[in-house]
Amino acid sequence: MQEMKDAVARILNSANKIKNTGDAITAVLNKLIFCPFCDEYYADSSALSEHIISKHASHLTSTAVTVDTHEVCEGAETIYICPHCHFAVDESCTSPTSTMTSHIDSHSISLVPNTKMAFQISNDSKLIDTYINGSVKAEIYLCSVCSSILSSKEALLRHLYLSHSDSNGKNVSADTIKIIEDCVEELPERNAVKRKYGSKYSF
């Protein structure tokens, strides 16, 4: 608990233009790093990574895929991947979305009904290089939040931090809000302002 209070106090000390407790809560929530899979939150990305590795390892599993055919050219920055056979095209294709949709439809005869899946998109340069270099096997990591494909556990952890660790969509507990409110009260410079200006300010 004290460690989180210290982290919140550091965030508040670095925040500008906090006029009231609501502003303070918003500032802290914008800086805290939330786990995409539970209600835990952290002050830095390394703590989030350690938490995910220890508590949510099932979200970090990889799949070995065979890269047989593709239309990925040198210099590609985005690839569109079939979730069934891992055939891929890059953004230079005339219509990568239409090409991939048609390709997936070609699997429909061999697939169990209702197993059709939308294609996946990746900007992971290591994975793109695997396709360009024609490597026979690749390890892929699928983000269970948005279905992005990444080439390593480290890349997936970075993706989870960058794309899925904000407070949007999170039910922030009353205890967390209370910690923030307590830290606002405990900050010495804010107490000095309150004494100087009395009830002029609401924080």
C-alpha atoms as an extended CHARMM CRD file, in Angstrom:
* protein
*
       203  EXT
         1         1  MET       CA              0.0000000000        0.0000000000        0.0000000000  PROA      1               0.0000000000
         2         2  GLN       CA              2.7650000000        2.4740000000        0.9430000000  PROA      2               0.0000000000
         3         3  GLU       CA              4.5800000000        1.7360000000       -2.3210000000  PROA      3               0.0000000000
         4         4  MET       CA              1.4540000000        2.6890000000       -4.2970000000  PROA      4               0.0000000000
         5         5  LYS       CA              0.9340000000        5.8330000000       -2.2030000000  PROA      5               0.0000000000
         6         6  ASP       CA              4.5430000000        6.8350000000       -2.9290000000  PROA      6               0.0000000000
         7         7  ALA       CA              4.0060000000        6.2550000000       -6.6640000000  PROA      7               0.0000000000
         8         8  VAL       CA              0.7990000000        8.3270000000       -6.6400000000  PROA      8               0.0000000000
         9         9  ALA       CA              2.5490000000       11.1130000000       -4.7170000000  PROA      9               0.0000000000
        10        10  ARG       CA              5.3580000000       11.1670000000       -7.3200000000  PROA      10              0.0000000000
        11        11  ILE       CA              2.7960000000       11.4300000000      -10.1160000000  PROA      11              0.0000000000
        12        12  LEU       CA              0.9860000000       14.2700000000       -8.3500000000  PROA      12              0.0000000000
        13        13  ASN       CA              4.2440000000       16.1120000000       -7.6870000000  PROA      13              0.0000000000
        14        14  SER       CA              5.0400000000       16.0310000000      -11.4130000000  PROA      14              0.0000000000
        15        15  ALA       CA              1.5280000000       16.9860000000      -12.5590000000  PROA      15              0.0000000000
        16        16  ASN       CA              0.7520000000       20.5560000000      -13.5850000000  PROA      16              0.0000000000
        17        17  LYS       CA             -2.3970000000       22.6280000000      -13.2100000000  PROA      17              0.0000000000
        18        18  ILE       CA             -4.2010000000       20.4260000000      -10.7210000000  PROA      18              0.0000000000
        19        19  LYS       CA             -7.0010000000       22.6340000000       -9.4120000000  PROA      19              0.0000000000
        20        20  ASN       CA             -9.1230000000       20.1050000000       -7.5450000000  PROA      20              0.0000000000
        21        21  THR       CA             -9.3370000000       16.4980000000       -6.4620000000  PROA      21              0.0000000000
        22        22  GLY       CA            -11.0640000000       15.5150000000       -9.7190000000  PROA      22              0.0000000000
        23        23  ASP       CA             -8.1090000000       16.8640000000      -11.7150000000  PROA      23              0.0000000000
        24        24  ALA       CA             -5.7430000000       14.9620000000       -9.4130000000  PROA      24              0.0000000000
        25        25  ILE       CA             -7.6350000000       11.6940000000       -9.9060000000  PROA      25              0.0000000000
        26        26  THR       CA             -7.6170000000       12.1610000000      -13.6950000000  PROA      26              0.0000000000
        27        27  ALA       CA             -3.8920000000       12.9940000000      -13.7150000000  PROA      27              0.0000000000
        28        28  VAL       CA             -3.0030000000        9.9030000000      -11.7060000000  PROA      28              0.0000000000
        29        29  LEU       CA             -5.2530000000        7.5500000000      -13.7010000000  PROA      29              0.0000000000
        30        30  ASN       CA             -3.6500000000        8.8370000000      -16.9140000000  PROA      30              0.0000000000
        31        31  LYS       CA             -0.1970000000        7.9030000000      -15.5640000000  PROA      31              0.0000000000
        32        32  LEU       CA             -0.9290000000        4.5840000000      -13.8420000000  PROA      32              0.0000000000
        33        33  ILE       CA             -0.3820000000        1.3990000000      -15.8340000000  PROA      33              0.0000000000
        34        34  PHE       CA             -3.2520000000       -1.0890000000      -15.5990000000  PROA      34              0.0000000000
        35        35  CYS       CA             -3.0500000000       -4.8180000000      -16.2290000000  PROA      35              0.0000000000
        36        36  PRO       CA             -5.1220000000       -5.6950000000      -19.3210000000  PROA      36              0.0000000000
        37        37  PHE       CA             -6.2830000000       -8.9240000000      -17.6580000000  PROA      37              0.0000000000
        38        38  CYS       CA             -7.2100000000       -7.9240000000      -14.0900000000  PROA      38              0.0000000000
        39        39  ASP       CA             -7.6630000000       -4.8570000000      -11.8710000000  PROA      39              0.0000000000
        40        40  GLU       CA             -4.0220000000       -4.5860000000      -10.7210000000  PROA      40              0.0000000000
        41        41  TYR       CA             -2.1660000000       -1.3870000000      -11.5930000000  PROA      41              0.0000000000
        42        42  TYR       CA              1.4310000000       -0.2020000000      -11.4860000000  PROA      42              0.0000000000
        43        43  ALA       CA              3.5740000000        2.8860000000      -11.7510000000  PROA      43              0.0000000000
        44        44  ASP       CA              6.0400000000        1.5060000000      -14.3070000000  PROA      44              0.0000000000
        45        45  SER       CA              6.0870000000       -0.8670000000      -17.2660000000  PROA      45              0.0000000000
        46        46  SER       CA              8.6200000000       -3.3010000000      -15.7870000000  PROA      46              0.0000000000
        47        47  ALA       CA              6.3410000000       -3.9590000000      -12.8050000000  PROA      47              0.0000000000
        48        48  LEU       CA              3.4530000000       -4.6040000000      -15.2010000000  PROA      48              0.0000000000
        49        49  SER       CA              5.5900000000       -7.0380000000      -17.2260000000  PROA      49              0.0000000000
        50        50  GLU       CA              6.6220000000       -8.9430000000      -14.0880000000  PROA      50              0.0000000000
        51        51  HSD       CA              2.9740000000       -9.1370000000      -13.0020000000  PROA      51              0.0000000000
        52        52  ILE       CA              1.7870000000      -10.4610000000      -16.3870000000  PROA      52              0.0000000000
        53        53  ILE       CA              4.5930000000      -13.0450000000      -16.5090000000  PROA      53              0.0000000000
        54        54  SER       CA              3.8260000000      -14.3140000000      -12.9960000000  PROA      54              0.0000000000
        55        55  LYS       CA              0.0140000000      -14.0640000000      -12.9360000000  PROA      55              0.0000000000
        56        56  HSD       CA             -1.1250000000      -14.2540000000      -16.5700000000  PROA      56              0.0000000000
        57        57  ALA       CA              1.4330000000      -16.5080000000      -18.2690000000  PROA      57              0.0000000000
        58        58  SER       CA             -1.3750000000      -18.2240000000      -20.2080000000  PROA      58              0.0000000000
        59        59  HSD       CA             -1.7230000000      -15.0020000000      -22.2410000000  PROA      59              0.0000000000
        60        60  LEU       CA              1.9300000000      -15.2150000000      -23.3310000000  PROA      60              0.0000000000
        61        61  THR       CA              1.9590000000      -18.5380000000      -25.1400000000  PROA      61              0.0000000000
        62        62  SER       CA              3.3970000000      -18.8790000000      -28.6080000000  PROA      62              0.0000000000
        63        63  THR       CA              2.5700000000      -20.9960000000      -31.6070000000  PROA      63              0.0000000000
        64        64  ALA       CA              5.1080000000      -22.4430000000      -34.0220000000  PROA      64              0.0000000000
        65        65  VAL       CA              3.9810000000      -21.8440000000      -37.5800000000  PROA      65              0.0000000000
        66        66  THR       CA              5.3510000000      -22.9180000000      -40.9210000000  PROA      66              0.0000000000
        67        67  VAL       CA              5.8200000000      -20.1200000000      -43.4200000000  PROA      67              0.0000000000
        68        68  ASP       CA              5.2330000000      -21.8690000000      -46.7400000000  PROA      68              0.0000000000
        69        69  THR       CA              3.8060000000      -19.2500000000      -49.0880000000  PROA      69              0.0000000000
        70        70  HSD       CA              3.4970000000      -15.5100000000      -48.9070000000  PROA      70              0.0000000000
        71        71  GLU       CA              3.4500000000      -12.3000000000      -50.8780000000  PROA      71              0.0000000000
        72        72  VAL       CA              5.5530000000      -10.2020000000      -48.5300000000  PROA      72              0.0000000000
        73        73  CYS       CA              8.1730000000       -8.0510000000      -50.2380000000  PROA      73              0.0000000000
        74        74  GLU       CA             11.3290000000       -6.3210000000      -49.0390000000  PROA      74              0.0000000000
        75        75  GLY       CA             10.4880000000       -3.0650000000      -47.2660000000  PROA      75              0.0000000000
        76        76  ALA       CA              7.0460000000       -4.1870000000      -46.0770000000  PROA      76              0.0000000000
        77        77  GLU       CA              5.8420000000       -2.4590000000      -42.9160000000  PROA      77              0.0000000000
        78        78  THR       CA              2.4780000000       -4.1830000000      -42.4270000000  PROA      78              0.0000000000
        79        79  ILE       CA              1.4370000000       -7.7450000000      -43.1920000000  PROA      79              0.0000000000
        80        80  TYR       CA             -1.9810000000       -9.3940000000      -43.2770000000  PROA      80              0.0000000000
        81        81  ILE       CA             -1.9020000000      -13.0040000000      -42.0900000000  PROA      81              0.0000000000
        82        82  CYS       CA             -4.2980000000      -15.9120000000      -42.5580000000  PROA      82              0.0000000000
        83        83  PRO       CA             -5.0530000000      -17.3840000000      -39.1070000000  PROA      83              0.0000000000
        84        84  HSD       CA             -5.3700000000      -20.8920000000      -40.5730000000  PROA      84              0.0000000000
        85        85  CYS       CA             -2.3030000000      -21.4040000000      -42.7810000000  PROA      85              0.0000000000
        86        86  HSD       CA             -0.3110000000      -18.2080000000      -42.0310000000  PROA      86              0.0000000000
        87        87  PHE       CA             -0.1510000000      -17.1690000000      -45.6750000000  PROA      87              0.0000000000
        88        88  ALA       CA              0.5830000000      -13.4270000000      -45.6930000000  PROA      88              0.0000000000
        89        89  VAL       CA              0.4420000000      -10.4230000000      -47.9940000000  PROA      89              0.0000000000
        90        90  ASP       CA              1.8530000000       -6.9650000000      -47.3930000000  PROA      90              0.0000000000
        91        91  GLU       CA              0.3850000000       -3.4790000000      -47.7860000000  PROA      91              0.0000000000
        92        92  SER       CA              1.7290000000       -3.1410000000      -51.3420000000  PROA      92              0.0000000000
        93        93  CYS       CA             -0.8380000000       -5.6950000000      -52.5340000000  PROA      93              0.0000000000
        94        94  THR       CA             -3.5820000000       -4.0220000000      -54.6380000000  PROA      94              0.0000000000
        95        95  SER       CA             -6.1920000000       -4.7170000000      -51.9770000000  PROA      95              0.0000000000
        96        96  PRO       CA             -4.6980000000       -6.6180000000      -49.0440000000  PROA      96              0.0000000000
        97        97  THR       CA             -7.9820000000       -6.8470000000      -47.1550000000  PROA      97              0.0000000000
        98        98  SER       CA             -9.8970000000       -8.2420000000      -50.1400000000  PROA      98              0.0000000000
        99        99  THR       CA             -7.0550000000      -10.6060000000      -51.0050000000  PROA      99              0.0000000000
       100       100  MET       CA             -6.9290000000      -11.9570000000      -47.4730000000  PROA      100             0.0000000000
       101       101  THR       CA            -10.7260000000      -12.2560000000      -47.1680000000  PROA      101             0.0000000000
       102       102  SER       CA            -10.8460000000      -14.2550000000      -50.4300000000  PROA      102             0.0000000000
       103       103  HSD       CA             -7.9630000000      -16.4100000000      -49.2540000000  PROA      103             0.0000000000
       104       104  ILE       CA             -9.7050000000      -17.2160000000      -45.9660000000  PROA      104             0.0000000000
       105       105  ASP       CA            -12.8980000000      -18.0540000000      -47.8700000000  PROA      105             0.0000000000
       106       106  SER       CA            -10.8820000000      -20.6500000000      -49.7900000000  PROA      106             0.0000000000
       107       107  HSD       CA            -10.3930000000      -22.5040000000      -46.5010000000  PROA      107             0.0000000000
       108       108  SER       CA            -14.1510000000      -22.7730000000      -45.8820000000  PROA      108             0.0000000000
       109       109  ILE       CA            -14.4320000000      -26.2900000000      -47.3630000000  PROA      109             0.0000000000
       110       110  SER       CA            -11.9160000000      -27.7240000000      -44.9080000000  PROA      110             0.0000000000
       111       111  LEU       CA            -13.0080000000      -25.7720000000      -41.8430000000  PROA      111             0.0000000000
       112       112  VAL       CA            -15.5480000000      -26.7240000000      -39.2380000000  PROA      112             0.0000000000
       113       113  PRO       CA            -18.5800000000      -24.3860000000      -39.5420000000  PROA      113             0.0000000000
       114       114  ASN       CA            -18.2690000000      -21.1780000000      -37.5200000000  PROA      114             0.0000000000
       115       115  THR       CA            -14.4730000000      -21.4350000000      -37.2530000000  PROA      115             0.0000000000
       116       116  LYS       CA            -13.8400000000      -18.8310000000      -39.9310000000  PROA      116             0.0000000000
       117       117  MET       CA            -11.7660000000      -16.0370000000      -38.4510000000  PROA      117             0.0000000000
       118       118  ALA       CA            -10.8430000000      -12.5840000000      -39.6720000000  PROA      118             0.0000000000
       119       119  PHE       CA             -7.2710000000      -12.1390000000      -40.8730000000  PROA      119             0.0000000000
       120       120  GLN       CA             -4.6810000000      -10.7850000000      -38.4840000000  PROA      120             0.0000000000
       121       121  ILE       CA             -2.4730000000       -7.7440000000      -38.9950000000  PROA      121             0.0000000000
       122       122  SER       CA              1.0830000000       -7.3110000000      -37.7960000000  PROA      122             0.0000000000
       123       123  ASN       CA              3.5710000000       -4.4440000000      -37.8510000000  PROA      123             0.0000000000
       124       124  ASP       CA              6.2040000000       -6.4930000000      -36.0120000000  PROA      124             0.0000000000
       125       125  SER       CA              9.4160000000       -5.9920000000      -38.0120000000  PROA      125             0.0000000000
       126       126  LYS       CA             10.9980000000       -9.2400000000      -36.8030000000  PROA      126             0.0000000000
       127       127  LEU       CA              7.9940000000      -11.2620000000      -37.9270000000  PROA      127             0.0000000000
       128       128  ILE       CA              7.9000000000       -9.4230000000      -41.2690000000  PROA      128             0.0000000000
       129       129  ASP       CA             11.6120000000      -10.2150000000      -41.7560000000  PROA      129             0.0000000000
       130       130  THR       CA             10.8440000000      -13.8840000000      -41.0730000000  PROA      130             0.0000000000
       131       131  TYR       CA              8.4420000000      -13.8570000000      -44.0010000000  PROA      131             0.0000000000
       132       132  ILE       CA             10.7740000000      -11.8650000000      -46.2730000000  PROA      132             0.0000000000
       133       133  ASN       CA             13.7110000000      -14.1710000000      -45.5400000000  PROA      133             0.0000000000
       134       134  GLY       CA             11.5690000000      -17.2330000000      -46.2310000000  PROA      134             0.0000000000
       135       135  SER       CA             12.2690000000      -18.8730000000      -42.8770000000  PROA      135             0.0000000000
       136       136  VAL       CA             10.5840000000      -22.2630000000      -42.6030000000  PROA      136             0.0000000000
       137       137  LYS       CA              9.3760000000      -21.8630000000      -39.0150000000  PROA      137             0.0000000000
       138       138  ALA       CA              8.3100000000      -18.8640000000      -36.9800000000  PROA      138             0.0000000000
       139       139  GLU       CA              7.1700000000      -18.3970000000      -33.4120000000  PROA      139             0.0000000000
       140       140  ILE       CA              4.1640000000      -16.1140000000      -33.1690000000  PROA      140             0.0000000000
       141       141  TYR       CA              2.4990000000      -14.5980000000      -30.1390000000  PROA      141             0.0000000000
       142       142  LEU       CA             -1.1540000000      -13.5930000000      -30.4250000000  PROA      142             0.0000000000
       143       143  CYS       CA             -2.4380000000      -10.7030000000      -28.3180000000  PROA      143             0.0000000000
       144       144  SER       CA             -5.5320000000      -12.0150000000      -26.5590000000  PROA      144             0.0000000000
       145       145  VAL       CA             -6.9300000000       -8.4790000000      -26.2420000000  PROA      145             0.0000000000
       146       146  CYS       CA             -6.8750000000       -7.3610000000      -29.8860000000  PROA      146             0.0000000000
       147       147  SER       CA             -5.5260000000      -10.3390000000      -31.9010000000  PROA      147             0.0000000000
       148       148  SER       CA             -2.3780000000       -8.5220000000      -33.0780000000  PROA      148             0.0000000000
       149       149  ILE       CA              0.4530000000      -10.9160000000      -33.8990000000  PROA      149             0.0000000000
       150       150  LEU       CA              3.9480000000      -10.3940000000      -32.5090000000  PROA      150             0.0000000000
       151       151  SER       CA              7.2410000000      -12.2240000000      -32.8880000000  PROA      151             0.0000000000
       152       152  SER       CA              8.4120000000      -12.5700000000      -29.2810000000  PROA      152             0.0000000000
       153       153  LYS       CA              7.2420000000      -12.5620000000      -25.6820000000  PROA      153             0.0000000000
       154       154  GLU       CA              9.0790000000       -9.2650000000      -25.1500000000  PROA      154             0.0000000000
       155       155  ALA       CA              7.3110000000       -7.7040000000      -28.1480000000  PROA      155             0.0000000000
       156       156  LEU       CA              3.9510000000       -8.9210000000      -26.8240000000  PROA      156             0.0000000000
       157       157  LEU       CA              4.6470000000       -7.4990000000      -23.3400000000  PROA      157             0.0000000000
       158       158  ARG       CA              5.6430000000       -4.1620000000      -24.9040000000  PROA      158             0.0000000000
       159       159  HSD       CA              2.4740000000       -4.2100000000      -27.0280000000  PROA      159             0.0000000000
       160       160  LEU       CA              0.2990000000       -4.9210000000      -23.9610000000  PROA      160             0.0000000000
       161       161  TYR       CA              1.9100000000       -1.9750000000      -22.1660000000  PROA      161             0.0000000000
       162       162  LEU       CA              1.6870000000        0.4590000000      -25.0840000000  PROA      162             0.0000000000
       163       163  SER       CA             -1.7600000000       -0.5100000000      -26.3590000000  PROA      163             0.0000000000
       164       164  HSD       CA             -3.7770000000       -1.9960000000      -23.5050000000  PROA      164             0.0000000000
       165       165  SER       CA             -2.5950000000       -0.6230000000      -20.1460000000  PROA      165             0.0000000000
       166       166  ASP       CA             -4.5170000000        2.6330000000      -19.7680000000  PROA      166             0.0000000000
       167       167  SER       CA             -7.4470000000        3.1400000000      -17.4200000000  PROA      167             0.0000000000
       168       168  ASN       CA            -10.0300000000        3.2980000000      -20.2270000000  PROA      168             0.0000000000
       169       169  GLY       CA            -12.6420000000        0.6320000000      -19.7430000000  PROA      169             0.0000000000
       170       170  LYS       CA            -11.3760000000       -0.2040000000      -16.2610000000  PROA      170             0.0000000000
       171       171  ASN       CA            -13.5210000000       -0.2110000000      -13.1450000000  PROA      171             0.0000000000
       172       172  VAL       CA            -11.2190000000        1.7330000000      -10.8790000000  PROA      172             0.0000000000
       173       173  SER       CA            -11.8850000000        0.6620000000       -7.3140000000  PROA      173             0.0000000000
       174       174  ALA       CA            -13.0100000000        3.0250000000       -4.5740000000  PROA      174             0.0000000000
       175       175  ASP       CA             -9.8410000000        2.0550000000       -2.6640000000  PROA      175             0.0000000000
       176       176  THR       CA             -7.6830000000        3.3590000000       -5.5120000000  PROA      176             0.0000000000
       177       177  ILE       CA             -9.6050000000        6.6420000000       -5.6270000000  PROA      177             0.0000000000
       178       178  LYS       CA             -9.1980000000        6.9260000000       -1.8380000000  PROA      178             0.0000000000
       179       179  ILE       CA             -5.4200000000        6.4680000000       -2.1320000000  PROA      179             0.0000000000
       180       180  ILE       CA             -5.2890000000        9.3060000000       -4.6830000000  PROA      180             0.0000000000
       181       181  GLU       CA             -7.4640000000       11.5730000000       -2.5270000000  PROA      181             0.0000000000
       182       182  ASP       CA             -5.2970000000       10.8420000000        0.5310000000  PROA      182             0.0000000000
       183       183  CYS       CA             -2.1580000000       11.6780000000       -1.4250000000  PROA      183             0.0000000000
       184       184  VAL       CA             -3.6530000000       14.9950000000       -2.5430000000  PROA      184             0.0000000000
       185       185  GLU       CA             -4.2730000000       15.8680000000        1.1100000000  PROA      185             0.0000000000
       186       186  GLU       CA             -0.7850000000       14.7520000000        2.1720000000  PROA      186             0.0000000000
       187       187  LEU       CA              1.2160000000       16.7180000000       -0.3940000000  PROA      187             0.0000000000
       188       188  PRO       CA              2.9390000000       19.4860000000        1.6450000000  PROA      188             0.0000000000
       189       189  GLU       CA              2.7860000000       22.1540000000       -1.0690000000  PROA      189             0.0000000000
       190       190  ARG       CA             -0.9520000000       21.6200000000       -1.5270000000  PROA      190             0.0000000000
       191       191  ASN       CA             -1.5200000000       21.8910000000        2.2260000000  PROA      191             0.0000000000
       192       192  ALA       CA              0.4530000000       25.1490000000        2.2280000000  PROA      192             0.0000000000
       193       193  VAL       CA             -1.7470000000       26.5040000000       -0.5750000000  PROA      193             0.0000000000
       194       194  LYS       CA             -4.8670000000       25.4630000000        1.3300000000  PROA      194             0.0000000000
       195       195  ARG       CA             -3.6730000000       27.2760000000        4.4470000000  PROA      195             0.0000000000
       196       196  LYS       CA             -2.8150000000       30.4110000000        2.4640000000  PROA      196             0.0000000000
       197       197  TYR       CA             -6.0160000000       30.6300000000        0.4470000000  PROA      197             0.0000000000
       198       198  GLY       CA             -8.4400000000       28.9410000000        2.8250000000  PROA      198             0.0000000000
       199       199  SER       CA            -11.5760000000       27.6010000000        1.1830000000  PROA      199             0.0000000000
       200       200  LYS       CA            -10.9780000000       29.4060000000       -2.1220000000  PROA      200             0.0000000000
       201       201  TYR       CA             -9.8880000000       26.0900000000       -3.6350000000  PROA      201             0.0000000000
       202       202  SER       CA            -11.7820000000       22.8370000000       -3.3530000000  PROA      202             0.0000000000
       203       203  PHE       CA             -8.8470000000       20.4210000000       -3.2170000000  PROA      203             0.0000000000
